[in-house]
């Protein structure tokens, strides 16, 4: 037994080591003010312990070289990727999230964080194949994230071995990302559950605690090109408790072994403990395309240190440094605590608050944006609000431009959106805002009639970004006006409906719904609609309903005017077919709207945005060439219940294919990252 004097000398040696380590932290990270939970725990160990733990020898591990890699991919294919399923602008970041879900009870906690990130992503999850509750948790995951890749893997390598399986799967499927977030369900039950709980929660908070935190991290990657990996302040370290207790690096032999196998040159002990971090995907993609591991390269079971997975935990950071990038730690005061609840203010400027589909699109976006921003809608045309959308943000109208401009400039607005060509010059004149945007839902010169030149002039602006809703529109604006823009796809929202059954009884009149804007709007086909209404009004098998700004004054047609929410939804629910005969077709936003109520659309056949939104002739809609063709196809549906049933089945499926959350997540990128 050692004497008390020897124990004191040993303790002094440890204290000297800690002094040098503390000096390294202070010299290297000037923003560090206090130590995180890992360092606190180490200091507590020193105070409470006189005897050093004896070194635990790493048991010999023999890999079964003939063991074939076994893994099960649950319900996913290449097309199941979010980015494969939903077209995105090439300027938007692609994000991958990789999770090892060992403790299933943490899924709902994790799901809550994922839903609050405010960005679209591919989700990759690994599960322990030996867990009897796998099938249940897979169902739970798919409820929230139907496109998730889920791998069942052997319980080897803690969270690190499964991470390699997810990496290899993504590389083999040629899934490309800009940045990847890697984390897991850390509990540390075999060491200290309290520390594990605190460590996990602080890591989750700092890496994905809110949309503001996530976008701060992505802005760091964007603005500082030398950053390759970002992790929590608390978990950045040069040594573990076990390393220090053994006077050095207890994982040295395994680090050397894996570094040689993976051709890693850097052996510096500076890493994010717990393997939870953001990383530039290109760094790992390039490395692991050439040299990689599998879950079977790691030991089974759990041990608090000195496993191959602990060595690899240190080498992930070395791979980043080998690629000439650096680590960045999220300081708890300057980064994630500061950004946790930060909300910026957005103001949408409307040309009016009429019943048009464009306004309702904006209000759907505002509804989702409320999760991440303070949102205000403003109109200065003196027309009071008249729409059917729910209001969960401030909607104001002013009698003139001067009052509206004064309001925006004195309310601490960060971002302003022009909507409609009539508002662009107004937004140009606004001062005291950080960024300006123009949201373009169609090629407006087609519909501005005598004011087409003014609509074209609105494309000559120097706003931070122009956002469009179709790729064809992006191409046209650049080709015709040299205007750069970003494409963001519109979503749909499923409303509680009672008429989503696919059957149609031929004994009842076919209920046809028509949107009629103004007789003067030739670009929107008002004259074509009038011709069709007159033909339909004489057909006893058809019941015609019209809503919109102006009464077409056709005998036998039911005109409803501009309807508020409940009445308009009721009209949608009671309709069988929706008809839009616009002379120009970008994307029929009202057709997307009525699709959510199971209404089959007849739309003008044009070469633009219908197909990219999923409208396919004879599958979920009917495309028509002219008035006569539209009339004949309406008659076809009135007399062919089976055809109607097939189309309705298709349109119901389309209505569930995309949602407004995805739309706003892309908007978030444009607003916060691309400018």
URNOR-V896535 format. One record per helix or strand. SS is the DSSP state (alpha for helix, beta for strand). FROM is the first residue (numbers start at 1). TO is the last residue. If there is no record, write none. Layout:
SS;FROM;TO + SS;FROM;TO
This chain:
alpha;4;28 + alpha;37;48 + beta;72;74 + alpha;78;80 + alpha;82;85 + beta;95;100 + alpha;104;115 + beta;122;128 + alpha;134;144 + beta;149;153 + beta;156;156 + alpha;158;172 + beta;179;184 + alpha;193;208 + alpha;211;223 + beta;227;232 + alpha;233;235 + beta;236;237 + alpha;241;245 + alpha;252;262 + beta;271;272 + beta;277;280 + alpha;281;290 + alpha;295;297 + beta;300;300 + alpha;308;322 + beta;326;330 + alpha;332;339 + beta;344;350 + alpha;357;369 + beta;373;379 + beta;394;397 + alpha;401;410 + beta;415;419 + alpha;421;429 + beta;435;440 + alpha;444;446 + alpha;449;457 + beta;465;468 + alpha;471;481 + beta;486;487 + beta;492;492 + beta;510;516 + alpha;522;524 + alpha;526;536 + beta;542;548 + beta;558;559 + alpha;565;573 + beta;577;580 + alpha;589;595 + beta;600;604 + alpha;611;613 + beta;617;617 + beta;621;624 + alpha;627;639 + alpha;641;655 + beta;659;659 + alpha;660;672
